[in-house]
Amino acid sequence: MSLAILPDNRVLHTARTGEVRIHDPRTGLNVLAADVPVYQHDEEGLQGIAIDPDFARNKWVYLYYSPPLNTPTDDPATPDVNEGDAPTDGTAADWAPYRGVLRLSRFKLDGNTLRLGTEQRIIDVPVDRGICCHVGGQVDFDGKGNLYLSTGDDSNPFSSGGYAPLDERATRHPAFDAQRTSANTNDLRGKLLRIRVKPGGGYTIPAGNLFKPGTPKTRPEVYAMGLRNPFRFAVDRASGDVYLGDYSPDAGQADPARGPAGQGRWLLVDRPANYGWPYCAAPDKPYVDYDFATGQSGAPFDCRRPVNDSPRNTGLRALPPVAQADVAYSYGASAQFPQLGVGGIGPMGGPAYDYDARSRSRIKWPAYYDGAPLFYEWTRDYVKEFRLDRHGQVRDIRPVLPSVVFDNPMDLEFGPDGALYVLEYGDGFFSENPDAQLARIDFVRGNRTPEPKISANPLAGLAPLTVTFSSAGTVDADGDALRYAWDFDANGTVDSTAPNPTYTYTANGEYRPTLKVTDSTGRSASAELPFMVGPRAPVVTLVKPVATQPFQFGQQIEYEVSVLDDTPTDCANVTVTFILGHDQHGHPISTATGCTGTIDTTIDDHGGAENLFAVFVASYTDNGTPPQTGTAQVILDPTP
């Protein structure tokens, strides 16, 4: 999900399910630093990670996550009802049990262990749980020590035709009305927050935010508002500028009765502003005031003087004028920014490189990139550099490493060594994708880094288990002599220096054997192979549904999961997640528990977007020693 680089070039990286790992370049190991208990439904879980500007002294690591609380979850004893899903229609009493928070806290890092008992809570952001979508979740600091946090609109986009979710009906779940969040001056969601952390936790408000402290019906934490899902941003610590990507609605075409086509936005936020969602995509691109009760369209919103008349608005009625995004683009070719190409819309605001002429790093990026913010596109698998003029306007967009396919880039950060670190999500839907990876991209001045490969035979078995490891496929582009260092049990000790060694595991367990390869110039890289010694992993099969069956969104889909395992199957450990697939990404909508049951696939039309499909992912973790997990996936395409 997110990464942060430590001063010694160790890399913290996270999973939505709560794991925080540390990659140590000295050993090549990825160590589990913490497993944070989190609530998981739709897109919630462990979101963002950052380190304190004074980390070398204080060792604080910041996490933005969903604490479990007492939110309802699915009961496997009732296969036809999913108690974890909030009702889409009802009353305030029906929705009250699903009120939760996303929490920003900080924890002490002790060596390779993130000590959860040291937690200091900073700020809670209220959310509506049990219903999708948009939680934001990036954390960063400016050069003055102020903390920035992005929050999504926490609104459901699946019943709005791909345009603005403005459903004000009292019987409709509040999550269908983004006016209660992004357009609400008295709400923390759909915003870029700017605060200053106090020594013992909590925060104060720095000067210069959008609303002065004490202003009625406002939150002084708000720096920018009118955002849909500002998933990734970075702060230029020298200038204080924020480079922010805001995710697009899904309408493929403009509709005079509803509003503009989907717009992905990149913003250079150098002052407090309102960016318009859900009333305007730009000062000249208003949405239309649509009545969801009658199906009738009213007038376009006034982007110069937007007014929030929603009955769920707890803030000011008159809002600041809508500010212009610096870059905006839709699914087709952009006349203004043709360099962005065509495809899906997944804008990510990346960092600007800060070139250090004094650094003696052999892998640092060159001065050419100094001050140029990077932009990365999650759906289009690329990274670009934005060239700005002295007024901060984008004057050119250039490719970065066009020969490299960035496989759904999830997070970017320059390290103290001047290299670019990239977290790639890979292809797949809310599962452990085999092509997901943490990469470091060096600027090569002559010699290049070797590329290690690791394999093993057999891949599983009971202890004692003798395994033959292989480095076959390892290459060095310069033909340098290579040194091999194997750590079979991830304890930091080199167990073998042979290219293709054997090792006997004497106890069942979960291991992460690692191969580190070093060339004659000292350049190195590593690869690891998650490895289970013990009973074989369960084989999970989705008996129902099957990929060939007729399907339309809105159906109740029966599911049946079969598990073949060495230990008796506990159906309480079986989960089936329904994910709405769109182009290359997916939104997890609902998770059911049990070997059998039904899942409601009602999502209306996901905003009239094309290339929609349903993904069902079954997962089972057994009760063995150690526990092992098996998964299966079925994709249903709507029947023409």
C-alpha positions in Angstrom: 0.0 0.0 0.0 2.6 2.6 1.0 6.3 3.0 1.7 8.7 5.2 3.6 12.5 5.3 3.4 14.6 5.4 6.6 17.8 7.5 6.9 19.9 4.3 6.7 18.1 3.3 3.5 16.0 0.6 5.1 12.5 0.7 3.6 9.3 0.4 5.5 6.4 -1.0 3.3 2.9 -1.9 4.2 0.0 -4.1 3.3 -3.7 -3.1 3.6 -4.2 -6.1 5.9 -2.0 -4.6 8.6 1.5 -5.9 8.0 4.4 -3.4 8.2 7.7 -4.8 6.9 11.2 -3.5 6.7 13.5 -4.2 3.8 17.2 -4.1 4.9 19.5 -3.6 1.9 22.5 -4.9 3.9 21.0 -8.4 4.3 18.3 -8.3 1.6 15.8 -9.5 4.2 12.2 -8.3 4.5 11.4 -8.4 8.2 7.9 -8.2 9.7 8.1 -5.1 12.0 4.5 -5.2 13.1 1.1 -6.7 12.3 -1.4 -4.0 13.1 -5.0 -5.1 13.9 -7.2 -3.4 11.4 -10.9 -3.3 10.3 -11.2 -4.5 6.7 -14.3 -3.8 4.5 -14.3 -2.3 1.1 -11.1 -0.2 0.9 -10.4 0.2 4.6 -7.3 -1.2 6.5 -3.8 0.1 6.8 -3.5 3.0 4.4 -0.4 5.3 4.8 3.0 5.3 6.4 5.6 8.1 7.0 8.5 8.8 9.3 9.0 11.8 11.4 11.2 14.6 10.0 13.4 14.1 13.1 13.3 10.3 12.9 17.0 9.9 13.4 16.5 11.3 17.0 13.0 10.3 18.0 12.2 7.1 15.9 8.6 8.0 15.3 6.7 6.2 12.5 3.2 7.4 11.5 0.4 5.0 10.4 -3.0 5.9 9.1 -5.2 2.9 9.7 -8.7 1.6 10.5 -8.9 0.4 14.2 -11.2 -2.6 14.5 -13.6 -1.0 17.1 -16.9 -2.9 17.4 -18.1 -2.5 13.8 -20.4 -5.3 12.7 -18.8 -8.1 10.6 -20.3 -11.0 8.7 -21.6 -14.0 10.7 -20.9 -17.3 8.9 -23.9 -18.8 10.7 -26.2 -16.7 8.5 -25.0 -17.4 4.9 -27.8 -15.5 3.3 -27.2 -12.3 5.2 -24.0 -10.2 5.4 -24.0 -8.3 8.7 -20.8 -6.5 7.6 -22.6 -4.6 4.9 -24.3 -1.4 6.0 -27.8 -1.1 4.6 -28.0 1.2 1.5 -31.5 2.3 2.6 -32.9 2.7 6.1 -32.8 5.1 9.0 -30.1 6.8 11.1 -30.5 4.0 13.6 -29.7 1.4 11.0 -26.5 3.1 10.0 -25.3 4.1 13.5 -23.5 0.8 14.3 -21.3 1.4 11.2 -19.9 4.7 12.3 -16.2 4.4 12.6 -12.9 6.2 12.2 -9.6 6.2 10.3 -6.9 6.9 12.8 -3.5 8.6 12.4 -1.1 7.5 15.1 2.6 7.3 15.6 4.7 4.4 17.0 8.3 4.0 18.0 10.6 1.9 15.8 13.1 -0.1 17.8 15.6 -1.8 15.5 13.4 -3.8 13.1 10.4 -3.8 15.5 7.5 -1.3 15.4 6.3 -1.3 19.0 2.5 -1.0 18.9 2.4 -0.4 22.7 4.1 3.0 22.2 1.1 4.4 20.2 0.4 8.1 20.4 -2.9 9.0 18.7 -2.8 12.1 16.6 -6.2 12.6 14.9 -9.3 10.5 14.1 -11.2 11.0 10.9 -14.9 9.9 11.1 -16.0 7.5 8.4 -19.1 5.5 7.4 -18.1 1.8 7.5 -19.7 -1.1 5.7 -20.0 0.7 2.4 -17.6 1.7 -0.3 -15.4 3.9 -1.1 -12.5 6.4 -1.1 -10.4 6.8 2.0 -7.3 8.6 0.7 -4.6 8.1 3.3 -1.2 9.6 2.3 0.9 11.2 5.0 3.8 13.7 4.5 5.6 16.7 6.1 6.7 20.1 4.9 10.0 21.7 5.7 8.5 23.4 8.8 7.4 20.2 10.4 3.7 20.5 9.6 2.0 17.2 8.9 -0.3 16.7 5.8 -2.9 14.0 5.6 -5.2 13.3 2.6 -8.7 12.0 3.1 -11.2 10.6 0.6 -14.8 11.6 0.2 -16.0 8.4 1.8 -18.8 8.3 -0.7 -20.4 5.5 -2.9 -19.9 6.2 -6.6 -22.0 3.3 -7.9 -25.4 4.9 -8.2 -24.6 8.3 -9.7 -24.2 7.5 -13.4 -20.5 8.3 -13.1 -21.3 11.9 -12.2 -21.6 13.7 -8.8 -23.1 11.7 -5.9 -25.7 14.1 -4.6 -28.5 11.8 -3.3 -30.2 13.8 -0.5 -33.1 11.4 0.2 -33.5 10.9 3.9 -34.0 7.1 3.5 -30.8 6.7 1.5 -27.5 5.9 3.2 -25.5 9.1 3.7 -22.5 7.7 1.8 -24.4 8.4 -1.5 -24.1 12.2 -0.8 -20.6 13.6 -1.1 -21.9 17.0 -0.1 -21.7 15.8 3.5 -18.0 15.4 3.2 -15.9 17.0 0.4 -18.2 20.1 0.2 -18.7 20.3 4.0 -16.5 22.9 5.6 -17.2 21.2 9.0 -16.0 17.7 8.0 -12.5 16.2 7.6 -13.3 14.0 4.6 -12.5 14.8 1.0 -9.7 17.1 2.2 -6.0 17.8 2.5 -5.5 18.3 6.2 -2.5 20.3 7.6 -1.7 20.1 11.3 1.2 20.2 13.7 1.8 17.2 16.0 2.2 17.9 19.7 5.1 16.2 21.7 2.7 13.9 23.5 0.3 13.2 20.7 -2.7 15.2 19.4 -2.1 18.3 17.4 -2.3 22.0 17.0 -3.3 24.1 14.0 -0.6 26.0 12.1 -1.3 29.4 10.7 -2.4 29.7 7.1 -5.1 27.0 6.6 -8.3 27.5 4.8 -10.4 28.5 7.9 -9.1 30.3 10.9 -9.6 28.5 14.2 -12.9 29.5 15.8 -14.7 30.2 12.5 -18.2 28.7 13.0 -19.1 25.6 11.1 -15.6 25.0 9.9 -12.7 22.7 10.7 -9.4 24.5 11.1 -7.4 21.4 10.1 -8.5 21.9 6.4 -5.9 23.1 4.0 -7.7 22.2 0.8 -11.2 20.9 0.2 -13.4 19.7 -2.6 -11.4 16.5 -3.3 -12.7 13.1 -4.3 -9.9 10.7 -3.5 -6.5 12.4 -3.1 -4.8 9.0 -2.9 -1.2 10.1 -3.4 0.6 13.4 -2.8 4.1 14.6 -1.9 5.3 17.8 -0.3 8.3 19.7 -1.6 10.0 20.5 1.6 12.0 23.4 0.1 9.1 25.3 -1.3 6.2 23.9 0.7 4.3 23.1 -2.5 2.1 20.0 -2.4 1.9 17.9 -5.6 -1.4 16.0 -5.4 -3.3 13.6 -7.6 -7.1 13.4 -7.2 -8.9 10.3 -8.6 -11.6 10.8 -11.2 -15.3 9.9 -11.4 -16.2 7.3 -14.0 -18.4 8.9 -16.6 -16.9 8.2 -20.0 -18.8 11.0 -21.7 -20.1 14.4 -20.7 -23.9 14.7 -20.3 -25.6 18.1 -20.4 -28.1 16.8 -17.9 -25.5 15.6 -15.4 -22.1 17.1 -16.0 -18.6 16.6 -17.4 -16.9 13.3 -18.3 -14.5 11.9 -15.7 -11.5 14.1 -14.9 -8.3 13.0 -13.3 -6.6 16.0 -11.7 -3.0 16.9 -10.7 -2.8 19.9 -8.4 0.1 22.1 -7.3 -1.4 23.2 -3.9 0.6 26.2 -2.8 -2.2 27.9 -0.9 -5.5 27.0 0.7 -8.3 26.3 -1.9 -11.5 24.6 -2.7 -11.2 22.3 -5.7 -14.9 21.9 -6.2 -16.0 18.2 -5.8 -18.8 17.3 -6.0 -20.1 20.5 -7.6 -17.4 21.2 -10.2 -14.5 19.4 -11.9 -13.0 22.8 -12.8 -14.2 26.4 -12.7 -15.7 25.9 -16.2 -16.9 22.3 -15.7 -19.9 22.3 -13.4 -22.0 19.3 -12.5 -25.8 19.6 -12.7 -28.0 19.7 -9.6 -29.7 16.4 -10.1 -32.7 15.3 -8.0 -32.3 11.6 -7.2 -35.9 11.3 -5.9 -37.5 12.5 -9.1 -34.8 11.8 -11.7 -34.9 15.4 -12.9 -32.0 17.7 -13.6 -31.9 21.3 -12.4 -29.3 24.0 -13.2 -25.5 23.6 -13.3 -23.8 24.6 -10.2 -22.1 28.0 -9.9 -18.4 27.3 -9.7 -17.6 30.9 -8.7 -20.1 30.9 -5.8 -20.8 27.2 -4.9 -23.6 26.7 -2.3 -24.0 23.5 -0.2 -27.7 23.1 0.4 -27.6 19.4 1.3 -29.6 18.5 4.4 -26.6 16.6 5.5 -24.3 19.7 5.4 -23.1 20.7 8.9 -20.8 23.4 7.6 -21.0 26.7 5.8 -23.6 27.2 3.1 -21.5 29.5 0.9 -18.3 27.9 -0.1 -15.0 29.3 -1.5 -14.8 29.6 -5.3 -13.5 26.6 -7.2 -9.8 26.6 -8.0 -8.3 25.3 -11.3 -6.4 22.1 -11.4 -3.0 22.4 -13.0 -3.4 19.2 -15.1 -6.7 17.5 -15.9 -7.4 14.7 -18.3 -10.0 12.1 -19.2 -10.1 8.7 -20.8 -9.3 9.8 -24.3 -6.4 11.9 -25.7 -6.0 15.3 -24.0 -5.6 18.2 -26.4 -3.7 20.2 -23.8 -1.6 17.3 -22.4 -1.2 14.6 -25.2 1.8 13.2 -23.4 -0.5 11.6 -20.9 -1.8 9.2 -23.5 -5.1 7.3 -23.2 -6.6 4.7 -20.9 -7.9 4.5 -17.4 -7.7 7.4 -14.9 -5.5 6.8 -11.8 -3.5 10.0 -11.1 -0.8 9.8 -8.4 1.1 12.9 -7.1 4.7 12.0 -6.8 7.8 13.7 -5.2 10.1 16.3 -6.7 13.7 15.2 -6.7 16.0 17.2 -4.4 19.5 16.9 -5.9 22.4 16.9 -3.4 25.7 17.8 -5.1 27.5 16.9 -1.9 26.2 13.3 -1.8 28.8 10.7 -2.8 26.1 8.1 -3.6 26.9 6.1 -6.7 23.2 5.6 -7.5 21.8 9.1 -7.0 19.7 10.6 -9.8 21.3 13.4 -11.8 20.9 17.1 -11.4 18.7 17.0 -14.5 15.7 15.9 -12.4 16.3 18.5 -9.6 13.0 20.1 -8.7 10.9 18.3 -11.3 7.8 16.6 -9.7 7.1 13.1 -10.8 3.6 12.1 -11.8 2.7 8.4 -11.9 -0.4 6.8 -13.4 -1.7 3.7 -11.6 -3.9 2.4 -14.6 -1.4 3.4 -17.4 1.7 1.9 -15.8 4.1 4.8 -16.3 5.9 7.6 -14.6 6.3 11.1 -16.1 8.2 14.2 -15.1 6.4 17.6 -15.0 8.5 20.5 -16.0 7.3 23.7 -14.3 7.9 27.3 -15.2 8.8 30.0 -12.6 5.1 30.5 -11.9 4.6 26.8 -11.2 2.7 26.1 -14.4 3.3 22.8 -16.2 5.1 23.7 -19.4 6.2 20.2 -20.5 5.6 16.6 -19.6 8.3 14.1 -20.3 8.6 10.3 -19.9 10.6 8.8 -17.2 12.2 5.4 -18.1 9.8 4.8 -21.0 11.3 1.3 -21.5 10.2 0.3 -18.0 6.6 -0.9 -17.4 5.7 0.3 -13.9 3.2 -2.5 -12.9 0.5 -0.4 -11.3 2.8 1.9 -9.4 1.4 2.4 -5.8 3.9 4.7 -4.1 7.1 6.5 -5.0 9.8 8.1 -2.8 13.3 9.3 -3.3 15.7 7.8 -0.7 18.6 9.5 1.2 20.8 7.8 -1.4 19.2 9.7 -4.2 17.6 6.6 -5.8 13.9 6.2 -6.6 12.0 3.6 -4.6 8.8 2.2 -6.2 6.1 0.1 -4.7 4.3 -1.8 -7.4 0.9 -3.3 -6.8 1.0 -5.8 -9.7 -2.0 -7.2 -11.7 -4.8 -8.6 -9.6 -7.5 -7.6 -7.2 -6.9 -7.2 -3.4 -4.7 -10.3 -3.2 -1.0 -11.3 -3.0 -0.1 -10.5 -6.6 3.1 -12.4 -7.7 4.2 -9.4 -9.7 3.9 -7.0 -6.8 7.3 -5.8 -5.7 9.5 -3.1 -4.1 12.0 -1.8 -6.6 14.9 0.6 -6.3 15.8 2.5 -9.5 19.4 3.7 -9.7 21.0 6.2 -12.0 23.8 4.2 -13.5 27.1 5.8 -14.1 28.9 2.9 -15.8 28.5 -0.3 -13.9 25.0 -1.8 -13.4 23.5 -3.7 -10.5 23.1 -7.5 -10.8 19.6 -9.0 -11.1 19.1 -12.0 -8.8 16.7 -14.9 -9.4 15.8 -17.6 -6.8 14.1 -20.9 -7.1 13.8 -24.0 -4.9 13.0 -27.7 -5.2 10.8 -29.0 -3.6 8.6 -26.1 -2.8 6.9 -27.7 0.1 7.0 -30.7 2.5 7.2 -31.8 6.1 10.3 -31.3 8.2 13.0 -32.5 8.1 13.0 -31.2 4.5 16.1 -30.9 2.4 15.7 -28.3 -0.3 17.9 -27.6 -3.3 18.1 -23.8 -4.0 19.1 -22.3 -7.4 20.3 -19.0 -8.5 19.7 -19.9 -12.2 18.6 -16.9 -14.2 20.7 -14.4 -12.2 22.5 -12.0 -14.5 24.9 -9.1 -14.4 24.7 -6.9 -17.5 28.4 -6.0 -17.2 29.6 -9.6 -16.9 31.1 -9.0 -13.4 32.0 -11.9 -11.2 29.3 -12.4 -8.6 29.3 -13.3 -4.9 26.3 -15.2 -3.5 25.0 -14.9 0.1 22.1 -17.1 1.1 20.1 -16.7 4.3 17.7 -19.6 4.6 16.1 -18.8 7.9 16.1 -15.0 7.7 18.1 -14.5 10.9 20.6 -12.2 9.3 23.4 -14.8 9.1 24.9 -16.0 5.8 24.2 -19.7 5.6 25.9 -20.4 2.2 27.9 -18.7 -0.5 27.4 -21.3 -3.1 25.4 -20.4 -6.3 23.2 -23.5 -5.9 23.3 -24.8 -2.3 21.1 -27.3 -0.4 19.7 -26.7 3.1 17.7 -28.9 5.5 14.8 -27.4 7.4 14.5 -29.3 10.7 11.3 -27.7 11.9 8.0 -26.8 10.3 7.4 -23.1 9.9 7.1 -20.2 7.6 10.4 -19.1 6.1 11.6 -16.4 3.7 14.9 -17.7 2.2 16.8 -14.8 0.7 19.6 -14.6 -1.9 21.8 -11.5 -2.0 24.0 -11.1 -5.1 27.0 -8.7 -5.1 29.1 -7.8 -8.1 32.8 -6.9 -8.1 32.1 -3.2 -7.6 30.0 -3.8 -4.5 26.6 -3.3 -6.1 24.0 -5.7 -4.9 20.4 -6.7 -5.0 18.3 -9.5 -3.4 15.4 -11.8 -4.0 13.3 -13.8 -1.6 11.0 -16.8 -1.8 8.2 -17.1 0.7 8.5 -20.8 1.7 6.4 -23.0 3.9 7.7 -26.1 5.6 5.0 -28.3 7.0 1.6 -29.6 5.8 0.8 -28.4 2.3 -1.2 -25.3 1.8 -5.0 -25.8 1.4 -6.3 -26.1 -2.1 -9.2 -23.7 -2.5 -11.8 -24.1 -5.2 -14.7 -21.8 -6.0 -17.4 -24.4 -7.0 -19.8 -21.6 -7.4 -19.9 -19.3 -9.3 -18.2 -20.5 -12.5 -16.7 -18.1 -15.0 -19.0 -19.3 -17.8 -22.3 -18.7 -16.1 -24.7 -16.0 -17.3 -24.4 -12.9 -15.1 -25.8 -9.4 -14.7 -25.0 -6.9 -11.9 -27.8 -6.8 -9.4 -28.1 -10.6 -9.1 -27.8 -12.5 -5.9 -24.8 -14.8 -6.6 -24.6 -18.1 -4.8 -21.1 -19.1 -3.8 -19.7 -22.4 -2.7 -16.1 -22.9 -1.6 -14.4 -26.3 -1.5 -11.2 -26.8 0.6 -8.8 -29.7 0.3 -6.4 -29.6 3.3 -4.4 -31.8 5.6 -6.5 -30.6 8.6 -10.3 -30.4 9.0 -11.8 -27.4 7.2 -13.2 -24.7 9.5 -15.8 -22.8 7.4 -15.5 -19.9 9.7 -12.1 -19.2 8.2 -13.4 -19.1 4.6 -14.0 -15.6 3.2 -15.4 -14.6 -0.2 -14.9 -11.1 -1.4 -16.9 -9.5 -4.2 -14.9 -6.9 -6.1 -16.2 -4.6 -8.8 -13.6 -4.7 -11.5 -13.2 -1.7 -13.8 -10.4 -1.6 -16.4 -7.3 -2.6 -14.5 -8.5 -1.8 -11.0 -11.2 -3.0 -8.6 -13.3 -1.8 -5.7 -13.9 -4.4 -2.9 -17.6 -4.1 -2.2 -18.4 -6.9 0.2 -16.9 -9.8 2.1 -18.9 -12.8 3.2 -17.8 -15.6 5.6 -18.5 -19.3 5.3 -18.3 -22.1 2.8 -21.6 -21.3 1.3 -23.8 -18.2 1.0 -25.0 -15.5 -1.4 -23.5 -12.1 -2.3 -25.6 -9.2 -3.6 -23.9 -7.7 -6.7 -26.1 -4.6 -6.9 -24.0 -1.7 -7.9 -26.3 0.0 -10.4 -24.1 1.0 -13.3 -20.9 2.2 -11.7 -21.4 5.5 -13.3 -22.1 4.2 -16.8 -18.4 3.2 -17.1 -17.4 0.6 -19.6 -15.4 -2.6 -19.1 -17.0 -3.6 -15.8 -16.8 -7.1 -14.4 -17.3 -9.0 -11.1 -14.4 -10.6 -9.3 -14.9 -13.2 -6.5 -11.9 -14.1 -4.4 -12.1 -17.0 -2.0 -9.6 -17.4 0.8 -9.0 -20.0 3.5 -6.4 -20.0 6.3 -6.1 -23.4 8.0 -5.4 -24.2 11.6 -2.1 -26.0 10.9 1.4 -25.4 12.3 2.2 -23.0 10.8 -1.2 -21.8 9.4 -1.3 -21.7 5.6 -3.6 -19.9 3.2 -5.0 -20.9 -0.2 -7.0 -18.7 -2.6 -9.1 -19.0 -5.7 -10.6 -16.4 -8.0 -13.4 -16.3 -10.5 -14.3 -13.4 -12.8 -17.8 -13.0 -14.2 -18.3 -10.8 -17.2 -21.8 -9.3 -17.7 -23.8 -11.2 -20.3 -24.4 -9.1 -23.4 
